[in-house]
Amino acid sequence: MKIAIVGAAGRMGKKLCELAQGMNLEVVSKVDVAEGYDREWSAETEGVIDFSHHSCLAVNVTKAANEGIPYVIGTTGVTAEEQLSVDEAAKKIPVVQSGNYSLGVNILLELVEKTAAALSDEYDIEITEMHHCHKKDAPSGTALMLAKSAAKGRGVDLADKAVYGRYGDTGERPRGEIAVHALRGGSVVGDHTVMFAGELERVELTHKAQDRAAFAAGALKALKWAKGKGAKIYTMRDVLFGN
């Protein structure tokens, strides 16, 4: 399968290019605004993986839809308007969109949903994530996915229960709140913890990424899986578990 990597000059882009050959994928276009990279993918491209800045997403996913090729989105920080372009593209092509492509994280999402369903709202849910100092968006896409899984397990709307960080005189913690906190520093690839804090005990579910290869391998697997699938938006959980 001949593929294009959008955002090829970035950390994830370079890792994707490095691993593709070992997965029987040929990178025919390395797309980036950086000098020495392609400005757009070639006509022979059969699928695209995008880890570029979210501001580039709408144009690129629309182009892929017009060409009828599958598209894997690893970009986070996507705005509501940009998401509309993704939704439109997914009427024509298979799109895999996830805030995290690692096997471990997607297992964690399942565990968080089940734990939230099993424990009552007497257990306070606090989510922390830490990434390297160069990450531009917060909270991470993975942290948001975890918060949504917790909300789904509780049977509530995340928008009604979420709080992002705290500062000042916030008063007592409301029952049922789902809090998300972002930490940045050093070269941390990605750490995520979901804490269920009760009066008598505390349950903590944690995933720590040791190498970006875990995400890159998952994204490449997703693109191979998406080839030939019907037009819609899939998640990495679909790729791994067939949900």
C-alpha positions in Angstrom: 0.0 0.0 0.0 1.4 3.4 -1.0 0.8 6.0 1.7 1.4 9.6 2.5 2.4 11.0 5.9 1.1 14.6 6.5 3.2 16.3 9.2 6.2 14.2 8.2 8.8 16.6 9.7 7.4 16.3 13.2 8.3 13.7 15.9 5.4 11.4 15.1 5.8 11.9 11.3 9.4 10.8 11.4 8.6 7.8 13.5 5.8 6.8 11.0 8.2 7.1 8.1 10.7 5.0 10.0 8.3 2.1 10.8 6.2 2.0 7.6 8.6 -0.1 5.6 8.6 -2.9 8.3 4.8 -3.0 8.0 4.8 -3.5 4.2 3.8 0.1 3.6 5.6 2.4 1.1 5.8 6.1 2.0 5.5 7.8 -1.4 4.9 11.3 -0.1 6.3 13.1 3.0 4.1 16.2 3.3 5.1 19.1 5.5 5.6 22.9 5.4 9.3 22.3 6.4 12.0 22.8 3.8 12.8 19.6 1.9 9.4 18.0 2.2 6.5 17.5 -0.2 3.9 20.2 -0.3 1.1 17.7 -1.2 0.8 14.0 -1.7 1.3 12.3 -5.1 -1.4 10.9 -7.3 -0.3 7.3 -6.6 -1.2 7.7 -2.8 -3.6 5.0 -1.6 -4.0 6.3 2.0 -3.0 9.1 4.3 -2.0 9.4 7.9 -2.2 13.0 9.3 -0.3 14.1 12.4 0.0 17.8 11.3 -1.4 20.9 13.0 -5.1 20.8 13.2 -5.4 24.0 11.1 -4.3 22.0 8.1 -6.9 19.2 8.6 -9.9 20.5 6.8 -8.2 21.1 3.5 -6.3 17.7 3.6 -9.2 15.5 4.7 -11.4 17.1 2.0 -8.8 16.4 -0.6 -8.6 12.8 0.5 -12.4 12.5 0.3 -12.4 13.8 -3.3 -9.8 11.2 -4.2 -11.6 8.4 -2.4 -8.7 7.3 -0.2 -8.8 6.3 3.5 -7.6 8.8 6.0 -6.2 8.3 9.5 -6.2 11.4 11.9 -3.8 11.6 14.8 -4.1 15.4 15.0 -5.5 16.7 18.2 -6.9 20.1 19.2 -9.4 19.9 16.4 -12.0 22.8 16.4 -15.7 22.2 16.0 -15.6 23.8 12.5 -12.7 21.6 11.5 -14.5 18.5 12.8 -17.4 19.4 10.4 -15.0 18.9 7.5 -14.0 15.5 8.9 -17.7 14.5 9.3 -18.4 15.5 5.7 -15.3 13.6 4.4 -16.5 10.5 6.3 -19.6 10.4 4.1 -17.3 9.5 1.2 -14.3 7.6 2.7 -13.3 5.6 5.8 -11.8 7.9 8.4 -10.1 6.6 11.5 -9.9 9.3 14.2 -8.4 8.8 17.6 -6.6 10.9 20.2 -4.3 7.9 20.8 -3.4 4.9 18.7 -1.6 2.7 21.3 -3.0 -0.7 22.3 -2.5 0.0 25.9 -4.4 3.3 25.9 -7.4 1.7 24.1 -7.5 -1.0 26.7 -7.4 1.7 29.4 -10.4 3.4 27.8 -12.3 0.1 28.2 -11.2 -0.3 31.8 -12.1 3.3 32.7 -15.6 3.0 31.3 -16.2 -0.3 33.1 -14.8 1.1 36.4 -16.9 4.2 36.2 -20.0 2.1 35.7 -19.2 -0.2 38.6 -18.4 2.6 41.1 -20.9 5.2 42.3 -20.4 8.9 42.1 -19.2 8.7 45.7 -15.9 8.0 44.0 -14.5 11.3 42.7 -12.9 11.1 39.2 -9.7 13.0 38.6 -7.7 12.6 35.4 -4.1 13.8 35.0 -1.9 13.8 31.9 1.7 14.8 31.3 3.5 15.4 28.1 6.7 16.9 26.9 7.2 20.7 27.0 6.7 21.1 23.2 3.1 19.9 23.1 0.9 22.8 22.1 -2.7 21.7 23.0 -4.1 20.9 26.5 -5.6 18.8 27.7 -4.4 15.9 25.5 -6.7 14.2 23.1 -6.2 11.0 25.2 -7.2 12.7 28.4 -10.4 13.9 26.7 -11.1 10.4 25.5 -10.6 9.0 29.0 -13.0 11.7 30.4 -15.6 10.7 27.8 -15.2 7.0 28.7 -15.7 7.9 32.4 -18.8 9.9 31.6 -20.2 7.1 29.4 -19.6 4.6 32.2 -21.5 6.9 34.6 -24.2 7.6 32.1 -23.8 11.4 32.2 -23.0 14.1 29.7 -19.3 15.1 30.0 -20.1 18.7 29.1 -22.3 18.9 32.3 -19.7 17.4 34.6 -16.3 18.4 33.3 -13.8 20.8 34.9 -10.4 21.6 33.4 -7.9 22.5 36.1 -8.6 24.6 39.2 -7.5 27.9 40.5 -8.4 30.2 43.4 -11.3 29.7 45.8 -13.2 27.0 44.1 -15.2 25.8 47.0 -15.9 22.2 47.9 -15.6 19.6 45.1 -19.1 19.0 43.6 -20.3 15.4 43.7 -20.1 13.7 40.2 -17.5 16.1 38.8 -15.0 14.7 36.3 -11.8 16.8 36.4 -9.0 16.9 33.9 -5.5 18.3 34.6 -2.6 18.9 32.2 1.1 18.8 33.1 3.9 19.8 30.7 7.6 19.3 31.1 10.8 17.7 29.8 10.7 14.9 27.3 7.7 12.9 28.6 6.1 11.0 25.7 2.8 10.6 27.4 1.5 9.6 30.9 -2.2 9.3 31.8 -3.8 8.4 35.1 -7.5 8.1 36.0 -8.2 8.2 39.7 -11.4 7.1 41.4 -11.1 8.5 44.9 -13.5 7.3 47.5 -13.7 7.8 51.3 -12.1 4.5 52.2 -10.0 3.6 49.1 -8.6 4.9 45.9 -8.4 3.2 42.5 -5.8 4.5 40.0 -5.6 3.3 36.3 -2.4 4.4 34.6 -0.8 4.2 31.2 2.8 5.4 30.5 4.1 5.6 27.0 7.8 4.8 26.7 8.3 5.4 23.0 6.3 7.1 20.2 6.7 3.9 18.2 3.6 2.6 20.1 1.5 5.4 18.6 3.0 5.2 15.1 2.6 1.4 14.8 -1.0 1.8 15.8 -1.7 4.5 13.3 -0.1 2.5 10.5 -2.1 -0.6 11.5 -5.3 1.6 11.4 -4.5 2.7 7.8 -4.0 -0.8 6.6 -7.3 -1.9 8.4 -9.2 1.1 6.9 -8.5 0.2 3.3 -11.7 -1.2 1.8 -13.9 -0.3 4.7 -17.1 1.6 4.3 -17.4 5.4 4.5 -17.7 6.5 8.2 -15.7 7.6 11.2 -14.0 4.8 13.0 -12.0 4.8 16.2 -8.9 2.8 17.2 -11.2 0.7 19.4 -12.9 -0.4 16.2 -9.6 -1.3 14.7 -8.5 -3.3 17.7 -11.7 -4.8 19.0 -14.3 -4.5 16.3 -16.6 -2.4 18.4 
